[in-house]
């Protein structure tokens, strides 16, 4: 087990990097920052040349791979890091120089238990892409198929595990300070982040996610998921069909090739809603570098290391919240928040309804170029503070993906009204899920399930439960000793 002094040394080193990039200014200036944390920031800043303009993205990139992943998550949390920092973190580029080909080749052969020549008739030695966790090569299989081969960086599992352990330790110390920091539930946020990241380090899980998503997206013919080559896939190696197309970042190239960018934007929104609301399983890394347009105009997604899940009850609530904001039914949106126990019952539902109206009314009917999902989330986060709403870690990936979808849609079609585009799809799904036939089917299924679960339910009837489906139980938190000087009095 890592000693606290080791964690503290790493943390001070990272804080030093943040200080040199001016990224600690906001923490020190925030009146809600506990004095113990402000003191630690001052120690890290001592003697450093601090720029006038903070460079949050540059700081996280300088710290390393785990910090890049964490920074991308924090980009969706203006309530936690501030709006300016969240917007700057959206610039984070998960791109690094590739490790030498000899190391990548050795990793592939060791993981697959076969020489490279036994699996591929040709293999380009220059990586076509390299990120913090893995790098990708183009190859041709022995049966003549052109594929992309993704391989984990040497030593990345050990490095990520070490850094995340320190994140857990730091989150426990911060949570112990109480107050506003405790409400933001930093330990649960890091636990959720750990789950996502450890899953991303097993490429077999990524392959399975791609396969599952492909099945669920069969009803969206303009959105394609490449086929997995399971015979050339392992924990450290992923092989899938090669994608030929234009990146969604290359707007001029898309238009020059005759593609309808307005249609592409609508397709992307429909695909996201189908995944997040209808299926409850969504691609949570939808940035432009992971989306291509084929010659036939179909969007192809890649990189399925980060996937999100939302259970059916939460999806119903989410759909009703979106529909309520679209139609201006703020009372129903407020009721859902109270039903889901997102808002403590001692608050007034009428007051919360009015607060929601202050966020929703300014954006209704506006084109996407005038509506910021990030800004809307910032408004909602401000409400969460006023109404003592705790962070819901299971929804963080969804929030992150919403911000990504907004960025892509804005680039493709600045005049797109996201609410009008998504409204019919959301309303149709709600009719199917909440209509008479669906209700009868749900009641029958619920009754049968109740009969089979009755003995266990009777044993637990005295226990106190959250609303079923509101928030799944989070991952277990490690037992971490709190440093004496950080404890609240």
Phi, psi and omega in degrees: 000135183291134181288147179305323181295329176292315177300316182296321178297314178299316183297316179295323177297317179291319177298326177297317177297316178299319180297316181296338177262006179074016187274001178260356182304312184297320180296315182293327184277339184291123181295341180275353180292126179298148182300328179296318180289321178297323179295319179296321178295322179293322176297316180293329183277344188304123177081357182276147174274109186262123179289156180290324181258115181298141176240082184293315181298316179299324180295314181293323177295324181289331183287320177141182187304312181296324179292323177299314179296318179295320179298322178295326176290316181293340179298340179263006185239067177299336177292333184267318186248354183096151185295317181298316180294318180299317180295321180291324181293342176295343179280353185306127178253114180275065183221125180228167175293139182289152172290157180305146183300324181302320179291320179295318179298315179298320180295319180296313183293322179292319182290321183271343180072022180217153175291154183302320183295338179282344181250330186229135177281334174211150184210113180292130183278348178265123180294138178275346178195146179216123178244190185289333185255323186214170175225156190237140179234156175260136183211168175237127182287167180295341176261015168091009180267137176276127186226164170255134181243118181254130181227138179294147176294144177300131176077003186291326181297315180294320181294314181295320180299317181296313183293319182293329176299321178288325175301317180299316180297313181296320180297322178295320179295317181294317180298328181292344179287343176074195177064219183300322181296321178293322179299327181283353173052059183298326180294319179292324179296315180292323177299319178293318178300320178297317178302311181300314187290316179297326177294323181291339181274001175244102186291343173293324177294321178297318179298317179296321179297317179298318180296317179294317181296322179300319178295317183289335183264013179299333180278356178244083189296341181269009180232116189245142173244125182300151181279139181274138171263093186293334181287346180238033181232139178213191180298322184257357183226135177230127178239130180212167182305140177288141181252123173254122180178183180256132178295147179293347176287337186267073186299316181298320180293323178297315181291322178296329179277000176088014180279144179273102184293330177295318178294321179298319179297316179295319178300318181296317180295316179299318180296318179296315181295322178297320180289307189285320187261316184279316183264332182075017180217114190225151175289115188258018178228051185273066170258169189300329181290344180256011181230130180235158175242121179285171180300329181277005176088002180275142177276133177243127179260146175227174175064085184252031180290329181247110180235150180242152176231141176226125183290168189298316181298316179296325178293320177300314178297317180299314180298319179292325177296313178299314181296323179294320178291322180295317186267353181081019179272071186291332178298317180293322177299318179295318180300321180297317179299324178284321178298321182280357181063027173287328177249127179302145187292344182284353177273163181272126179294328178294317179295322180292324176300315179297319179298320178296322179299325181294336177271318187282319186300318182296344185251350184294132176081359181274149173292158185300332180294341179253002181239126177251116175300322177299317178294321178296316178298323179298319177296319178293322180295325177297323178294321182302323180292317182294331184249021173056037179276127177282154176299140176254093186303328183290348179257001183297318180298322180295318178298316179300316183292324178300319179295320179296315180299320178301315181298317180292316181297320179298319180292323183281320184211090182299338183266001182294133172265103186299325183291317179294324180291319184273337185307305181301321181294314180295316181296319179297317180294321178296321177299317181294321185276332184249004179288172184302315182297317180295322181295317179298314180298319179296319182294320178297314180296321180295320181295315179297318179295324181295320180298315182290334183262359189304314180301315181292324181294322180297324180291333186252012190295335182276351181287159179260122184245148167287169178300128182304128178087350183295312180208116180297152180298132182284170179294154180297144180264136180293153178279109185239130179284132181272132179295138187302319185285352178260351183291144176283149181278000000 
